[in-house]
Amino acid sequence: MKSKFYPKSFPWNALQLLGAVRPGAICCPEELLSQYKPFFWNDLASEYDAERLYQYLESLKLNFSDAFQAAVQLWRSDEFNHYLGFRRLYHLLYAESEDSITQRLDARPTNFAELSEIVRDEFELCLLLAYDEIATARGYRKDFALYTACGIESFNRWIRLVARDEAFHYHNFIRVVRTVHQHRLAEAAEVVERILCYDLTAKEYKATFVLDHKTKQFSEVFFVNCAKALMRSLGQTPA
């Protein structure tokens, strides 16, 4: 009898955590808020786009393993929680109504055409999602100082919980690879190199959730190090 796959998780509620915060309590300098506004929007949009990616995966009609489906369902729930929190944060920091934010997010076009050329099955999807999640987790850690500067303790708690979720997602997708696709580990280097190459050369983010790190926060070295960490997690020697 095969063992059941249990993805690692830590349930929490973003709106409960941020619900008591009012705009007047935020003391972050206007210059810093202005500087980070495009980064906040990028993070908010990406978390919102998790549902778009989920619907795309559903449309593929692939025979996903039970382990992958368990990891993806948890990921989907967490990302929606992150989206609700980022929407509330953006509202608090930039005085835009949450309805207006949602309308702007809804209006963006999405295009999965190129993604279908990068990954073609569950094994490759796991590597793509793991790569994206480790990059996101590390990216959020780079933002800890900004949240501290806002002077709201719940903001500090919020971003650390989000970063932890992304790290959990990373390890969950790695576990799916090692549990279900151990026999294909020799292929991982080529797939990760393909993903990295696309991330370094793509000119714009197309509302696909993955490979969304197009802001000036990130460098080629950052992405290369994420790919190397992924290979090490698979027990492979990075190129």
Phi, psi and omega in degrees: 000127183285147180282148180279142181270124179244106178293146180285136182207165176215093185297139175199168186236115184297318184289328174295319182293321186260355190299331184273353185282135176241149184307324182294344182274350185272127185244018181293136179302139181302322180298318180292319178298319179295320180297321185269356185304313179295330178290318176300315181297318179301315180295315179300312182296318181297315179297321176299323186285355175302321180293325177296318178295318179301315179295324176297315179299320177299322183290341182289337179057036177278157180272076183290146178289160176300322181296315180296317180297322178296316180295319182290322179295319177295314178305314181300314180297315180297316183295325176294320176299318178297316180302313179301320179291316179295323177297317178296317178299314181297320176299314182292320187277329188237010171057037173251137182295152180293328176296317179295320178300313181298319179297319179294321178295317180299326188284346183286138176284156176232152183212111181262008185301312182291325179300323181294341178273340183273316183231145188229352182204180184300316180304311181291324176298320178299318180293319178298312181294321178296315178300314182295321183289323178290324177295319179293316179301315180291325178295318179295325178297328178295339184265000184306320183297323179298314181294325175297321182295340179287344176076018181242117184299324180294334175294317177301314179297317181304304187292330178288324175292320178298312180299321179295318177303315182296323176294320176299316179301316178305308183293327178295317180290327173298318180296323177298316178300313185285337180273316188259329190239029181307324183291351182249010184302331180296340180273349190299319184300317181293319181292315180296322178296321178296315179297314181298317180300317179296316182297327181280339185250339181297137186271334183212159177270133188247034174060041182252006185073302182283155176055046185260005189274072185253007180273170186287358177293336193249148181234168177299320179299319179302311182294318179299318179294325176296317179296320179294319179297321178299314180297320179296322179296335178271002181077020181253154178275122180297149178289000000 
